[in-house]
Amino acid sequence: MFLDVLYGVLPLFFVMLIGYAASYAPTFPPSVEPALNVFVFYVALPALLYKVVAQADASGGVPSEFFIAVIGATLLFSLLCWIVFRYLMRQDRPRSLAGMLTTSFGNVSYLGIPVILGVMGPQAGLAAGMGQLIHNVIFMVGFPILAQIMLPAAGGKGHKPSAARMLRTIRNALIYSPVTWSMLIGGAVLIFSLPVPKPLNDTVDLLAGAAAPGALFVIGMSLRRTIDRSFRRSPTPSSSGEGVVKQAPRGSAAALSVMVLGKLVALPLLTVVCLNLLAPQLPAIWFNAAVLMAAMPTSATAYIMAQNDTGDGEPTAMAIVITCMLSVIALPVLSALVLR
């Protein structure tokens, strides 16, 4: 199993490395990454999700135990992270919330779906789609709302909680998301056996084929920017008027270690425990998809959310880089130990 998964994920990380190397080439200026990201998120990835859902084998249905176990494990782990950062490590509220997000929210869309399809094949597409949807709903909807409630003035932005702001968060993350609509349309085609003209299917196939390499290439390009953030320190004025390097907060190394080990080890293992307790008869495809989704390295989106909602994204940027690099080995090791 170790070699099977290693050989399955290595090509994906090689594409990421190519994207990282391309970010240094003059033919790939910084403006290329946002354009590619828009194409992947609004066109290629929705095409892939529509395809895997519309063509899935739904004879066994979507196990409710899958949702219960994944949601339960993710929420429980997030709560434990908050307790660790806030009360054991004595971090302030913004850093504790950012730490919780960083340790819990993985790159389930751009990396999780390609990894699961690469390791288990297209028959795991429905499980991969449902898994990424659960994680994205929890964090893309739940975290901004939680930040509005707990940090009314984070980063000086004035996060006053209100029903209107919360509804806008839900609308932007769900109703306006092409990922949501692509899965809904694919589900309708699957459930009602709707006929789809061959030219349209062939077009979707072409676009879906660009999703995995496009997403991985974008991750690679963004990695350079994330690394730059990780090692950059904001200057603070000294008494002489000259800028000095801002020192990392006390305990930041320990906090970073918790983020990395929590994301790559603790969350997937807790997910295994919850699956065995709450869904012992879950088919292997759904079990493996849930564990692999939990084991994804920290999402690049987590940096943006931590910076915008808590005013503190530097530790998240470092965790993204480290978890991404270590996941090349962590994923195969985890797979050999716990996957069915």
C-alpha positions in Angstrom: 0.0 0.0 0.0 2.8 2.4 0.8 4.4 2.1 -2.6 1.0 2.2 -4.4 0.1 5.5 -2.7 3.6 6.9 -3.1 3.6 6.2 -6.8 0.1 7.6 -7.0 0.9 10.9 -5.3 4.4 11.5 -6.6 3.2 12.6 -10.1 0.8 15.1 -8.4 3.6 16.6 -6.4 5.9 16.7 -9.5 3.3 18.8 -11.2 3.3 21.1 -8.2 7.1 21.4 -8.4 6.8 22.3 -12.1 4.4 25.0 -11.1 6.8 26.2 -8.4 9.7 26.3 -10.9 7.6 28.0 -13.5 6.9 30.9 -11.0 10.5 31.9 -11.4 10.3 32.0 -15.3 9.8 35.4 -16.9 7.1 33.8 -19.2 5.0 33.2 -16.0 4.6 36.6 -14.4 2.7 37.0 -11.2 -0.5 37.9 -13.1 -0.6 34.3 -14.5 -1.5 32.6 -11.2 -4.7 34.5 -10.5 -5.9 33.9 -14.1 -5.1 30.1 -13.9 -6.8 30.0 -10.5 -10.0 31.5 -11.9 -10.0 29.0 -14.7 -9.5 26.1 -12.4 -12.0 27.2 -9.7 -14.8 28.4 -12.1 -14.4 26.1 -15.1 -12.2 23.0 -14.8 -12.9 21.9 -11.2 -16.6 22.2 -11.5 -16.4 20.2 -14.7 -14.5 17.5 -12.9 -16.9 17.4 -10.0 -19.9 17.3 -12.3 -18.4 14.4 -14.2 -17.5 12.3 -11.2 -20.9 12.8 -9.6 -22.9 12.3 -12.8 -21.1 9.1 -13.7 -20.8 7.7 -10.1 -22.1 4.3 -9.1 -24.9 5.4 -6.7 -26.4 1.9 -6.3 -25.4 1.9 -2.7 -26.4 5.5 -2.1 -24.4 8.0 -0.1 -23.8 6.6 3.4 -25.2 8.8 6.1 -22.6 7.4 8.5 -19.9 9.0 6.3 -21.4 12.5 6.9 -21.8 11.8 10.7 -18.3 10.5 11.2 -16.5 13.2 9.1 -18.5 16.1 10.5 -18.1 14.8 14.0 -14.4 14.2 13.7 -13.7 17.6 12.1 -15.7 19.6 14.6 -14.3 17.7 17.6 -10.8 18.2 16.3 -11.4 21.9 15.8 -12.7 22.2 19.3 -9.6 20.3 20.7 -7.3 22.6 18.7 -9.0 25.7 20.2 -8.5 24.3 23.7 -4.9 23.5 23.0 -4.0 26.9 21.5 -6.1 29.0 23.9 -5.8 27.3 27.2 -2.7 25.1 27.1 -0.4 27.2 25.0 -1.9 30.5 26.3 -2.3 32.1 22.8 -4.6 35.1 22.5 -8.0 34.7 20.7 -6.9 35.7 17.2 -3.9 33.4 17.2 -5.9 30.6 18.8 -8.6 30.9 16.1 -5.9 31.1 13.3 -4.2 28.0 14.8 -7.4 26.1 14.9 -8.1 26.9 11.3 -4.6 26.1 10.2 -4.5 22.7 12.0 -8.0 21.6 10.8 -8.6 23.0 7.2 -6.8 21.0 4.5 -6.4 21.6 0.8 -9.4 19.3 0.0 -10.3 20.7 -3.4 -7.1 21.4 -5.4 -5.1 18.6 -3.8 -7.6 16.3 -2.1 -9.6 15.4 -5.1 -6.6 14.7 -7.4 -5.0 12.6 -4.7 -8.1 10.5 -4.1 -8.7 10.0 -7.8 -5.1 9.2 -8.4 -4.9 6.6 -5.6 -8.3 5.0 -5.8 -9.5 5.8 -9.3 -12.6 7.4 -10.7 -14.9 5.1 -8.7 -13.9 7.2 -5.7 -15.1 10.4 -7.3 -18.4 10.7 -5.5 -16.8 10.1 -2.1 -14.1 12.7 -2.9 -16.7 15.2 -3.9 -18.7 14.7 -0.8 -15.7 14.8 1.4 -14.4 18.1 0.1 -17.9 19.6 0.3 -18.1 18.8 4.0 -14.7 20.3 4.9 -15.4 23.4 2.8 -18.8 24.0 4.2 -17.5 23.7 7.8 -14.6 26.1 7.3 -15.6 28.4 4.5 -19.0 29.1 6.2 -18.4 28.2 9.9 -15.0 29.9 10.4 -15.9 33.4 9.2 -19.1 33.3 11.2 -17.2 32.2 14.3 -14.6 34.9 13.8 -17.4 37.5 13.6 -18.8 36.4 16.9 -15.5 35.9 18.8 -13.4 38.7 17.3 -15.5 41.8 17.0 -12.5 44.0 16.2 -10.0 41.5 14.7 -7.2 43.3 12.8 -9.0 46.6 13.3 -11.6 45.6 10.8 -14.6 45.8 13.1 -16.2 42.3 12.7 -19.6 43.1 14.3 -21.7 40.0 14.1 -25.0 40.4 12.4 -27.6 38.2 10.6 -26.9 40.1 7.3 -23.2 39.4 7.5 -23.7 35.8 8.3 -26.2 35.3 5.5 -23.8 36.9 3.1 -21.1 34.5 4.2 -23.4 31.5 3.6 -24.5 32.9 0.3 -20.9 33.5 -1.0 -19.6 30.1 0.2 -22.5 28.0 -1.0 -25.0 29.6 -3.4 -22.4 31.5 -5.4 -20.0 28.6 -5.5 -19.5 26.8 -8.8 -18.4 23.7 -7.0 -21.8 23.5 -5.2 -23.8 23.9 -8.4 -21.7 21.5 -10.4 -22.3 18.8 -7.8 -26.0 19.5 -7.7 -26.3 19.4 -11.5 -24.3 16.2 -11.6 -26.5 14.7 -8.8 -29.6 15.6 -10.8 -28.2 13.9 -13.9 -27.4 10.8 -11.9 -30.6 10.5 -9.9 -33.0 11.2 -12.7 -30.9 9.6 -15.5 -31.1 12.7 -17.6 -29.8 12.3 -21.1 -26.8 14.5 -21.9 -25.8 15.0 -25.6 -22.5 13.5 -26.5 -20.9 16.8 -27.7 -21.7 18.3 -24.3 -20.3 15.3 -22.4 -17.1 15.4 -24.5 -16.7 19.1 -23.8 -17.1 18.4 -20.0 -14.5 15.7 -20.3 -12.0 18.0 -21.9 -12.4 20.6 -19.2 -12.4 18.1 -16.4 -9.1 16.7 -17.7 -7.5 20.1 -17.0 -8.7 20.3 -13.4 -6.1 18.1 -11.7 -3.0 19.4 -13.5 -4.3 22.9 -13.5 -5.1 22.9 -9.7 -1.7 21.3 -8.9 0.2 23.8 -11.1 -1.6 26.7 -9.4 -0.7 25.3 -6.0 3.0 25.1 -7.1 2.9 28.7 -8.3 1.3 29.9 -5.1 3.9 28.0 -3.0 6.6 30.5 -3.9 4.4 33.4 -2.7 3.6 31.4 0.5 7.3 30.7 1.1 8.1 34.4 0.7 5.4 35.3 3.3 6.7 32.6 5.7 10.1 34.1 5.9 9.1 37.8 5.7 8.9 39.7 9.0 7.1 43.1 9.2 9.5 45.9 10.2 8.6 47.8 13.4 10.2 51.2 14.1 12.9 51.3 16.8 13.6 54.2 19.1 16.2 55.5 16.7 13.6 55.6 13.9 15.1 52.7 12.0 13.2 49.6 11.1 13.9 46.5 13.1 12.8 43.0 12.4 9.6 41.9 14.1 10.3 39.0 16.5 8.1 35.9 16.4 5.8 35.7 19.4 6.9 33.5 22.2 5.8 29.9 21.7 5.5 30.2 18.0 7.8 27.2 17.3 5.7 25.0 19.6 2.5 26.3 18.0 3.8 25.6 14.5 4.7 22.0 15.6 1.2 21.5 16.8 -0.2 22.8 13.6 1.9 20.5 11.4 1.6 17.3 13.5 -2.1 18.0 14.1 -2.9 18.5 10.5 -0.9 15.5 9.1 -1.2 13.0 12.0 -3.8 13.8 14.6 -6.8 14.8 12.5 -6.6 11.8 10.1 -6.1 9.4 13.1 -9.1 11.0 14.9 -11.1 10.6 11.7 -10.1 6.9 11.7 -11.3 6.5 15.3 -14.6 8.2 14.6 -15.2 6.1 11.4 -14.5 2.9 13.3 -16.8 3.9 16.1 -19.7 5.6 14.2 -19.4 3.8 10.8 -17.7 0.4 11.3 -19.4 -1.1 8.2 -18.6 1.9 5.9 -17.4 0.7 2.4 -13.6 1.0 1.9 -13.9 3.7 -0.8 -15.8 6.0 1.6 -13.6 5.2 4.5 -10.4 5.8 2.6 -11.7 9.1 1.1 -12.6 10.4 4.5 -9.2 9.6 5.9 -7.3 11.0 2.9 -9.3 14.3 3.0 -8.5 14.7 6.7 -4.8 14.1 5.9 -4.4 16.9 3.3 -1.9 19.6 4.0 -3.1 23.0 5.2 -5.2 24.8 2.6 -3.7 27.9 0.9 -7.1 29.5 1.5 -6.5 29.2 5.2 -3.9 32.0 5.0 -6.3 34.4 3.4 -9.0 33.6 5.9 -6.6 33.8 8.9 -5.3 37.1 7.7 -8.7 38.6 6.9 -10.6 37.2 9.9 -8.0 37.2 12.7 -5.4 39.7 11.4 -2.7 37.1 11.9 -1.7 34.9 8.9 2.1 34.5 9.3 2.1 31.1 11.2 -0.5 29.8 8.7 1.8 30.6 5.8 4.6 28.7 7.4 2.4 25.7 8.2 1.2 25.6 4.5 4.7 25.2 3.3 5.8 22.6 5.8 2.7 20.4 5.7 2.8 20.5 1.9 6.4 19.3 1.8 5.9 16.6 4.5 2.7 15.3 3.0 4.7 13.6 0.2 5.8 11.0 2.8 3.0 11.5 5.4 0.3 10.4 3.0 1.9 7.1 1.9 2.8 6.2 5.5 -0.7 7.0 6.7 -2.2 5.0 3.9 -0.1 2.0 4.6 -1.1 2.1 8.3 -4.8 2.8 8.2 -6.4 2.6 4.8 -8.6 -0.4 4.0 
